[in-house]
Amino acid sequence: QVQLVESGGGLVQAGGSLRLSCAASGRTFSSYAMGWFRQAPGNEREFVAAISRSGANTAYADSMKGRFTISRDIGKNTVFLQMDSLKPEDTAVYYCAADISGSYYYTAREKYEYTYWGQGTQVTVSS
């Protein structure tokens, strides 16, 4: 079992920044890859970013490249999502997720590849 708790969401103006955190517990943190997804009202949950178990590999959705950065701190059992140059269309509930099946360098992009999910944190970007 893996428990995930997100934090750091909030209200920010367009062009601003937020840093989301996801604290993991219940299983050795380095044994699973991590990802971030988001879901806006009326939309499907979509991939945002992923980081491999090793931390060496990352992946981003095209619309987030250059604006978002995913990282992980093994010592703190935490994964981060730094979001810069935020846009109103980034408004959504952001979820972190754990992939316990991927190889050491694999970054998963699909929802079905993730086994555990957090409860989500709301990010609202005003224009």
Phi and psi in degrees as a GROMACS rama.xvg file:
@    title "Ramachandran Plot"
@    xaxis  label "Phi"
@    yaxis  label "Psi"
@TYPE xy
-128.328  130.661  VAL-2
-107.891  134.437  GLN-3
-126.54  132.618  LEU-4
-131.325  116.174  VAL-5
-88.4766  154.521  GLU-6
-156.394  168.492  SER-7
103.343  -4.64347  GLY-8
-71.2741  171.009  GLY-9
164.832  -165.618  GLY-10
-103.571  131.068  LEU-11
-143.55  151.473  VAL-12
-79.61  156.015  GLN-13
-55.8085  137.025  ALA-14
91.9914  -11.3262  GLY-15
-84.2088  -173.141  GLY-16
-132.028  153.715  SER-17
-143.854  151.8  LEU-18
-123.136  114.537  ARG-19
-90.8873  146.032  LEU-20
-123.51  150.948  SER-21
-137.496  110.187  CYS-22
-90.7198  128.179  ALA-23
-110.587  148.232  ALA-24
-152.008  163.456  SER-25
103.198  -14.385  GLY-26
-158.82  152.461  ARG-27
-53.7858  121.335  THR-28
-60.5048  -36.0594  PHE-29
-76.0711  -0.33032  SER-30
-91.0479  -0.176085  SER-31
-143.954  149.419  TYR-32
-82.3853  163.839  ALA-33
-130.097  153.182  MET-34
-144.845  162.151  GLY-35
-120.787  137.545  TRP-36
-129.77  166.646  PHE-37
-143.907  156.123  ARG-38
-142.711  118.331  GLN-39
-94.0585  156.685  ALA-40
-55.2399  130.038  PRO-41
81.5074  -1.50459  GLY-42
-112.313  161.567  ASN-43
-73.8208  156.411  GLU-44
-70.5517  129.217  ARG-45
-121.727  152.643  GLU-46
-69.2403  139.869  PHE-47
-115.049  -57.7062  VAL-48
-160.912  158.33  ALA-49
-145.642  154.035  ALA-50
-136.589  138.643  ILE-51
-74.0682  169.57  SER-52
-57.0565  -40.1255  ARG-53
-71.102  -23.3056  SER-54
82.9793  -5.54305  GLY-55
-80.3873  -26.7541  ALA-56
-114.321  139.027  ASN-57
-132.777  159.435  THR-58
-144.421  147.795  ALA-59
-137.348  149.656  TYR-60
-67.5172  149.813  ALA-61
-56.4723  -40.15  ASP-62
-72.494  -11.1911  SER-63
-103.601  -13.5887  MET-64
-58.6912  132.758  LYS-65
84.9054  -13.1708  GLY-66
-112.738  -34.7663  ARG-67
-109.683  146.651  PHE-68
-135.473  125.756  THR-69
-101.063  141.721  ILE-70
-150.782  166.054  SER-71
-139.818  144.779  ARG-72
-117.075  104.558  ASP-73
-61.4984  -39.1382  ILE-74
-65.4446  -28.0687  GLY-75
-102.967  1.03206  LYS-76
51.316  43.5646  ASN-77
-135.246  141.44  THR-78
-113.656  143.62  VAL-79
-119.651  154.117  PHE-80
-132.443  105.572  LEU-81
-85.8607  122.846  GLN-82
-118.636  116.937  MET-83
-117.035  163.984  ASP-84
50.2096  48.5487  SER-85
-67.0719  147.453  LEU-86
-122.148  156.371  LYS-87
-54.6309  -32.7303  PRO-88
-72.3901  -5.64903  GLU-89
-82.9248  -5.85583  ASP-90
-61.3184  124.834  THR-91
-178.567  170.955  ALA-92
-88.494  129.287  VAL-93
-104.796  132.138  TYR-94
-120.639  139.483  TYR-95
-101.162  156.666  CYS-96
-148.617  154.625  ALA-97
-116.227  131.066  ALA-98
-106.644  108.26  ASP-99
-93.4229  -0.107579  ILE-100
-108.185  -18.5591  SER-101
-69.7792  158.997  GLY-102
-73.0263  175.273  SER-103
-60.403  -30.3047  TYR-104
-112.548  9.78063  TYR-105
-85.0646  141.061  TYR-106
-119.51  116.674  THR-107
-86.4432  138.521  ALA-108
-114.033  -10.6911  ARG-109
-105.266  143.83  GLU-110
-57.4788  -39.2589  LYS-111
-67.9243  -14.1821  TYR-112
-80.6617  -10.8079  GLU-113
-103.906  135.819  TYR-114
-97.23  -38.3837  THR-115
-118.666  143.825  TYR-116
-133.523  148.045  TRP-117
-84.3109  -178.409  GLY-118
-86.7181  -13.2676  GLN-119
96.2111  153.812  GLY-120
-137.022  136.593  THR-121
-81.9055  131.453  GLN-122
-120.299  124.875  VAL-123
-124.679  124.413  THR-124
-113.303  118.557  VAL-125
-92.8397  149.089  SER-126
